Amino acid sequence: MVKKSQSQLRSNAVIKTVKIGFGLAAITIAAFLIGCVGPAPIQDFAISRTALEAARDSGAHQRAPNQMYSAEEKYKQGMAAYKNREYELATELFKKSIEFAEKAELISRLNEFSTGDN
C-alpha cells in the first residue's frame, strides 16, 4: 500500500475545494440568470385577452375604433415580447392593452346606452 505524503493530501484537498467552488459558482450564476428572466406574465396575458374579447363583444370596433386598435396593437406587441421571453416588457404591454380595451368597452357601452342601440 502506497502512503501519500501530507503535501499530496493537501493538494488533493485543494483540488476538491476548487472543484466544489467552481460548481457552486456555476450554480449561483445559473440561478441569477434564471432569476433575471422572471416569471412569465400568464395572468396579465389572460386578463388582456379577456378584456379584448369583452371590448369586441360590446361593439367597440364600431363605437371606439381608436381605443380598440391601440388595445389590439399593445396585445400583439406583448405577445411578441412574451415569445421572446422579455417578460417585463410583455407585462407592461399587456397592462396597456387592458387599459385600452377597458376604455374601448366603456366608450362602446356608454354610446350604446345613450343612443339606445342594441
Backbone as ProteinMPNN parsed JSONL, in Angstrom:
{"seq_chain_A": "MVKKSQSQLRSNAVIKTVKIGFGLAAITIAAFLIGCVGPAPIQDFAISRTALEAARDSGAHQRAPNQMYSAEEKYKQGMAAYKNREYELATELFKKSIEFAEKAELISRLNEFSTGDN", "coords_chain_A": {"N_chain_A": [[0.828, -1.166, 0.0], [0.527, 2.181, -0.864], [1.682, 5.026, 0.709], [0.463, 8.287, 1.037], [1.917, 11.444, 0.905], [1.814, 14.301, 3.124], [1.724, 16.654, 1.668], [0.71, 15.803, -0.769], [-1.826, 14.997, 0.052], [-2.842, 17.455, 0.927], [-2.802, 18.811, -1.488], [-4.669, 17.326, -2.997], [-6.933, 17.898, -1.466], [-7.142, 20.643, -1.866], [-7.668, 20.711, -4.608], [-10.16, 19.417, -4.682], [-11.648, 21.288, -3.229], [-11.491, 23.52, -4.909], [-12.853, 22.509, -7.136], [-15.403, 22.169, -6.04], [-15.939, 24.812, -5.399], [-16.006, 26.013, -7.974], [-18.207, 24.637, -8.971], [-20.261, 25.525, -7.252], [-20.17, 28.231, -7.904], [-20.97, 28.138, -10.577], [-23.598, 27.189, -10.288], [-24.706, 29.301, -8.837], [-24.481, 31.423, -10.678], [-26.114, 30.439, -12.728], [-28.584, 30.352, -11.386], [-28.93, 33.072, -10.912], [-29.147, 34.066, -13.547], [-31.461, 32.775, -14.4], [-33.227, 33.906, -12.619], [-33.224, 36.524, -13.534], [-34.787, 36.484, -15.779], [-37.362, 36.173, -14.831], [-40.788, 35.554, -13.785], [-43.186, 34.275, -16.112], [-45.672, 36.372, -17.547], [-48.381, 35.252, -17.221], [-50.906, 35.655, -16.075], [-51.428, 38.375, -16.64], [-51.46, 38.206, -19.414], [-53.735, 36.572, -19.826], [-55.775, 38.176, -18.716], [-55.629, 40.397, -20.365], [-56.351, 39.296, -22.847], [-58.978, 38.532, -22.243], [-60.113, 41.033, -21.685], [-59.944, 42.201, -24.201], [-61.699, 40.526, -25.63], [-64.108, 41.123, -24.318], [-64.376, 43.812, -24.997], [-64.627, 43.593, -27.782], [-67.039, 42.156, -27.907], [-68.746, 44.101, -26.991], [-69.042, 45.76, -29.1], [-67.021, 47.512, -29.685], [-65.325, 47.879, -31.863], [-66.787, 49.305, -33.74], [-67.754, 51.481, -32.254], [-65.672, 52.56, -30.723], [-63.168, 52.771, -32.222], [-60.465, 53.71, -32.254], [-59.407, 53.311, -29.654], [-59.758, 50.579, -29.522], [-58.1, 49.677, -31.559], [-55.611, 50.456, -30.511], [-55.559, 48.857, -28.211], [-55.477, 46.279, -29.332], [-53.064, 46.416, -30.739], [-51.166, 46.796, -28.67], [-51.542, 44.392, -27.37], [-50.662, 42.576, -29.349], [-47.971, 43.355, -29.525], [-47.212, 42.744, -26.94], [-47.502, 39.969, -26.999], [-45.454, 39.316, -28.783], [-43.211, 40.132, -27.315], [-43.515, 38.399, -25.171], [-43.136, 35.901, -26.4], [-40.469, 36.188, -27.015], [-39.387, 35.947, -24.579], [-39.175, 38.228, -23.059], [-40.194, 39.196, -20.441], [-40.769, 41.318, -18.622], [-41.246, 43.515, -20.29], [-43.361, 42.422, -21.767], [-45.307, 42.193, -19.76], [-45.773, 44.902, -19.159], [-46.796, 45.782, -21.644], [-49.092, 44.147, -21.935], [-50.595, 45.127, -19.797], [-51.063, 47.747, -20.649], [-52.588, 47.157, -22.885], [-54.835, 46.106, -21.638], [-55.813, 48.416, -20.355], [-56.489, 50.065, -22.602], [-58.39, 48.391, -23.835], [-60.374, 48.23, -21.883], [-61.164, 50.919, -21.786], [-62.138, 51.166, -24.39], [-64.28, 49.371, -24.306], [-65.867, 50.607, -22.341], [-66.472, 53.11, -23.543], [-67.885, 52.151, -25.748], [-70.083, 50.859, -24.525], [-71.259, 53.015, -23.131], [-71.93, 54.642, -25.289], [-73.721, 52.957, -26.596], [-75.728, 52.827, -24.63], [-76.524, 55.516, -24.452], [-77.523, 56.042, -26.993], [-79.329, 54.09, -27.373], [-78.875, 51.89, -28.933], [-78.719, 48.423, -29.808]], "CA_chain_A": [[0.0, 0.0, 0.0], [1.332, 3.385, -1.013], [1.29, 6.109, 1.596], [0.518, 9.602, 0.405], [2.518, 12.446, 1.781], [0.901, 15.369, 3.537], [1.592, 17.631, 0.589], [-0.208, 15.229, -1.758], [-3.168, 15.053, 0.632], [-3.269, 18.851, 0.875], [-3.027, 19.122, -2.893], [-5.955, 16.719, -3.36], [-7.988, 18.64, -0.771], [-7.274, 21.934, -2.55], [-8.313, 20.448, -5.896], [-11.578, 19.164, -4.411], [-12.247, 22.547, -2.813], [-11.618, 24.346, -6.103], [-13.939, 21.946, -7.951], [-16.67, 22.497, -5.364], [-16.115, 26.261, -5.551], [-16.456, 26.272, -9.343], [-19.566, 24.103, -9.087], [-21.171, 26.455, -6.583], [-20.205, 29.461, -8.696], [-21.796, 27.872, -11.76], [-24.992, 27.111, -9.841], [-25.115, 30.661, -8.471], [-24.646, 32.196, -11.914], [-27.305, 29.92, -13.412], [-29.759, 30.804, -10.634], [-29.058, 34.505, -11.159], [-29.634, 34.268, -14.908], [-32.862, 32.344, -14.428], [-33.959, 34.917, -11.871], [-33.339, 37.748, -14.333], [-35.875, 36.313, -16.729], [-38.575, 36.423, -14.081], [-41.918, 34.695, -14.128], [-43.967, 34.625, -17.297], [-46.869, 37.134, -17.16], [-49.54, 34.475, -17.693], [-52.143, 36.288, -15.611], [-51.635, 39.596, -17.433], [-51.822, 37.743, -20.759], [-55.123, 36.103, -19.799], [-56.664, 39.314, -18.472], [-55.619, 41.209, -21.587], [-57.157, 38.598, -23.854], [-60.372, 38.61, -21.81], [-60.553, 42.425, -21.859], [-60.151, 42.396, -25.646], [-62.937, 39.824, -26.012], [-65.243, 41.89, -23.792], [-64.5, 45.025, -25.818], [-65.182, 43.18, -29.082], [-68.438, 41.79, -27.701], [-69.545, 45.307, -26.754], [-69.126, 46.521, -30.332], [-66.015, 48.584, -29.62], [-64.722, 48.127, -33.183], [-67.565, 50.348, -34.404], [-68.02, 52.635, -31.402], [-64.422, 53.102, -30.155], [-62.151, 52.106, -33.041], [-59.096, 54.103, -31.914], [-59.014, 52.598, -28.435], [-59.713, 49.151, -29.84], [-56.879, 49.472, -32.333], [-54.481, 50.552, -29.571], [-55.59, 47.668, -27.355], [-55.027, 45.118, -30.111], [-51.637, 46.594, -31.048], [-50.396, 46.532, -27.449], [-51.634, 42.951, -27.145], [-49.756, 41.917, -30.313], [-46.604, 43.646, -29.101], [-47.0, 41.958, -25.721], [-47.303, 38.57, -27.399], [-44.111, 39.212, -29.369], [-42.256, 40.199, -26.203], [-43.697, 37.155, -24.409], [-42.486, 34.821, -27.159], [-39.024, 36.418, -26.925], [-39.059, 35.813, -23.154], [-38.971, 39.562, -22.483], [-41.397, 39.166, -19.621], [-41.088, 42.634, -18.052], [-41.849, 44.288, -21.379], [-44.658, 41.801, -22.063], [-46.232, 42.583, -18.685], [-46.111, 46.313, -19.373], [-47.64, 45.893, -22.84], [-50.394, 43.539, -21.642], [-51.34, 46.046, -18.923], [-51.535, 48.85, -21.507], [-53.662, 46.592, -23.692], [-56.011, 46.022, -20.763], [-56.333, 49.775, -20.189], [-57.146, 50.483, -23.846], [-59.577, 47.553, -24.065], [-61.416, 48.641, -20.934], [-61.672, 52.214, -22.259], [-62.933, 50.911, -25.593], [-65.547, 48.758, -23.888], [-66.656, 51.626, -21.641], [-66.985, 54.052, -24.556], [-68.877, 51.439, -26.539], [-71.308, 50.641, -23.73], [-71.879, 54.311, -22.899], [-72.515, 55.044, -26.567], [-74.885, 52.088, -26.794], [-76.749, 53.22, -23.67], [-77.046, 56.853, -24.739], [-78.259, 56.052, -28.257], [-80.333, 53.035, -27.362], [-78.515, 50.816, -29.873], [-78.519, 47.076, -29.244]], "C_chain_A": [[0.881, 1.241, 0.0], [0.788, 4.458, -0.083], [1.444, 7.419, 0.859], [1.103, 10.583, 1.413], [1.483, 13.506, 2.124], [0.7, 16.39, 2.423], [0.653, 17.115, -0.502], [-1.647, 15.288, -1.244], [-3.724, 16.477, 0.594], [-3.6, 19.256, -0.557], [-4.365, 18.569, -3.366], [-7.12, 17.474, -2.716], [-8.226, 19.992, -1.446], [-8.001, 21.755, -3.874], [-9.808, 20.207, -5.699], [-12.301, 20.452, -4.033], [-12.463, 23.464, -4.013], [-12.756, 23.837, -6.984], [-15.296, 22.288, -7.351], [-16.969, 23.985, -5.531], [-16.605, 26.623, -6.945], [-17.882, 25.769, -9.543], [-20.584, 25.034, -8.455], [-21.28, 27.764, -7.345], [-21.088, 29.279, -9.923], [-23.275, 27.817, -11.398], [-25.52, 28.502, -9.5], [-25.36, 31.515, -9.708], [-25.902, 31.744, -12.662], [-28.576, 30.397, -12.714], [-29.998, 32.295, -10.859], [-29.645, 34.766, -12.54], [-31.092, 33.854, -15.04], [-33.732, 33.374, -13.72], [-34.149, 36.197, -12.648], [-34.496, 37.665, -15.311], [-37.198, 36.61, -16.044], [-39.707, 35.521, -14.531], [-42.658, 35.197, -15.365], [-45.26, 35.317, -16.859], [-48.154, 36.462, -17.649], [-50.846, 35.151, -17.3], [-52.444, 37.557, -16.418], [-52.05, 39.256, -18.866], [-53.304, 37.36, -20.797], [-56.106, 37.257, -19.601], [-56.749, 40.196, -19.714], [-56.484, 40.588, -22.66], [-58.643, 38.69, -23.518], [-60.927, 40.021, -21.993], [-60.8, 42.73, -23.333], [-61.446, 41.723, -26.108], [-64.166, 40.596, -25.541], [-65.462, 43.16, -24.617], [-65.086, 44.692, -27.187], [-66.677, 42.889, -28.964], [-69.337, 43.013, -27.493], [-69.707, 46.157, -28.006], [-68.109, 47.647, -30.413], [-65.351, 48.858, -30.962], [-65.457, 49.247, -33.915], [-67.643, 51.625, -33.569], [-66.768, 53.289, -30.798], [-63.232, 52.516, -30.916], [-60.708, 52.464, -32.671], [-58.588, 53.361, -30.679], [-58.876, 51.094, -28.699], [-58.443, 48.82, -30.625], [-55.657, 49.483, -31.405], [-54.407, 49.325, -28.672], [-55.058, 46.449, -28.093], [-53.536, 45.209, -30.449], [-50.769, 46.294, -29.828], [-50.415, 45.039, -27.128], [-50.674, 42.195, -28.073], [-48.297, 42.138, -29.928], [-46.249, 42.858, -27.839], [-46.755, 40.496, -26.032], [-45.915, 38.363, -27.995], [-43.052, 39.238, -28.271], [-42.314, 38.913, -25.372], [-42.979, 35.998, -25.107], [-40.967, 34.944, -27.129], [-38.512, 36.348, -25.484], [-38.648, 37.141, -22.518], [-40.18, 39.846, -21.6], [-41.752, 40.507, -18.995], [-41.786, 43.502, -19.093], [-43.23, 43.74, -21.712], [-45.693, 42.202, -21.017], [-46.71, 44.013, -18.881], [-47.075, 46.479, -20.554], [-49.019, 45.281, -22.619], [-51.23, 44.476, -20.766], [-51.86, 47.249, -19.713], [-52.686, 48.381, -22.389], [-54.955, 46.518, -22.888], [-56.641, 47.407, -20.601], [-57.089, 50.235, -21.429], [-58.422, 49.683, -24.102], [-60.717, 47.949, -23.131], [-62.011, 49.995, -21.327], [-62.571, 52.02, -23.477], [-64.286, 50.32, -25.224], [-66.45, 49.786, -23.205], [-67.273, 52.623, -22.62], [-68.1, 53.401, -25.356], [-70.188, 51.267, -25.774], [-72.02, 51.951, -23.434], [-72.588, 54.822, -24.153], [-73.773, 54.24, -26.84], [-76.042, 52.521, -25.886], [-77.373, 54.568, -24.051], [-77.837, 56.914, -26.028], [-79.363, 55.008, -28.301], [-80.072, 51.93, -28.356], [-78.365, 49.491, -29.133], [-77.939, 46.171, -30.261]], "O_chain_A": [[1.847, 1.339, 0.757], [-0.406, 4.758, -0.086], [2.425, 7.638, 0.148], [0.809, 10.536, 2.608], [0.424, 13.596, 1.501], [-0.397, 16.926, 2.265], [-0.106, 17.885, -1.091], [-2.573, 15.588, -1.998], [-4.893, 16.696, 0.278], [-4.575, 19.968, -0.797], [-5.115, 19.259, -4.056], [-8.164, 17.667, -3.34], [-9.367, 20.433, -1.581], [-8.86, 22.565, -4.224], [-10.628, 20.728, -6.455], [-13.431, 20.685, -4.463], [-13.504, 24.112, -4.12], [-13.533, 24.628, -7.517], [-16.226, 22.654, -8.07], [-18.112, 24.372, -5.774], [-17.512, 27.442, -7.093], [-18.677, 26.42, -10.22], [-21.636, 25.307, -9.034], [-22.361, 28.348, -7.425], [-21.866, 30.168, -10.268], [-24.113, 28.345, -12.129], [-26.655, 28.838, -9.838], [-26.346, 32.25, -9.771], [-26.66, 32.57, -13.169], [-29.535, 30.798, -13.373], [-31.144, 32.729, -10.983], [-30.542, 35.596, -12.687], [-31.869, 34.522, -15.723], [-34.838, 33.678, -14.167], [-35.142, 36.896, -12.445], [-35.114, 38.68, -15.631], [-38.068, 37.246, -16.638], [-39.596, 34.814, -15.533], [-42.737, 36.399, -15.616], [-45.883, 34.885, -15.889], [-48.92, 37.056, -18.409], [-51.784, 35.214, -18.096], [-53.583, 37.781, -16.827], [-52.889, 39.937, -19.455], [-54.036, 37.777, -21.694], [-57.152, 37.303, -20.25], [-57.824, 40.681, -20.066], [-57.265, 41.281, -23.312], [-59.47, 38.902, -24.405], [-62.074, 40.191, -22.406], [-61.752, 43.432, -23.675], [-62.2, 42.299, -26.893], [-65.149, 40.713, -26.272], [-66.6, 43.533, -24.901], [-65.941, 45.419, -27.694], [-67.475, 43.312, -29.8], [-70.533, 42.971, -27.781], [-70.422, 47.159, -27.99], [-68.315, 48.625, -31.131], [-64.858, 49.964, -31.183], [-64.84, 50.042, -34.624], [-67.604, 52.727, -34.115], [-66.812, 54.455, -30.406], [-62.386, 51.843, -30.326], [-59.821, 51.616, -32.763], [-57.469, 52.846, -30.671], [-57.986, 50.435, -28.162], [-57.797, 47.802, -30.377], [-54.782, 48.624, -31.508], [-53.321, 48.812, -28.402], [-54.277, 45.676, -27.54], [-52.831, 44.199, -30.445], [-49.75, 45.613, -29.943], [-49.416, 44.487, -26.666], [-49.964, 41.289, -27.637], [-47.484, 41.216, -29.998], [-45.128, 42.37, -27.692], [-45.909, 39.853, -25.411], [-45.274, 37.344, -27.738], [-42.105, 38.452, -28.299], [-41.284, 38.405, -24.927], [-42.291, 35.21, -24.459], [-40.256, 33.943, -27.207], [-37.351, 36.652, -25.21], [-37.872, 37.171, -21.563], [-41.065, 40.624, -21.955], [-42.936, 40.811, -18.848], [-42.795, 44.144, -18.804], [-44.169, 44.509, -21.918], [-46.833, 42.515, -21.36], [-47.903, 44.3, -18.781], [-48.049, 47.227, -20.468], [-50.017, 45.841, -23.071], [-52.437, 44.603, -20.97], [-52.973, 47.716, -19.472], [-53.645, 49.12, -22.614], [-56.033, 46.828, -23.395], [-57.859, 47.553, -20.698], [-58.207, 50.74, -21.322], [-59.426, 50.244, -24.539], [-61.878, 47.997, -23.537], [-63.22, 50.198, -21.216], [-63.632, 52.634, -23.58], [-65.315, 50.721, -25.767], [-67.653, 49.83, -23.462], [-68.46, 52.938, -22.529], [-69.134, 54.018, -25.612], [-71.268, 51.503, -26.315], [-73.249, 52.009, -23.477], [-73.694, 55.359, -24.086], [-74.783, 54.794, -27.273], [-77.193, 52.576, -26.32], [-78.59, 54.74, -23.982], [-78.734, 57.746, -26.16], [-80.23, 55.047, -29.174], [-80.952, 51.107, -28.607], [-77.937, 49.452, -27.98], [-77.698, 44.997, -29.978]]}, "name": "protein", "num_of_chains": 1, "seq": "MVKKSQSQLRSNAVIKTVKIGFGLAAITIAAFLIGCVGPAPIQDFAISRTALEAARDSGAHQRAPNQMYSAEEKYKQGMAAYKNREYELATELFKKSIEFAEKAELISRLNEFSTGDN"}
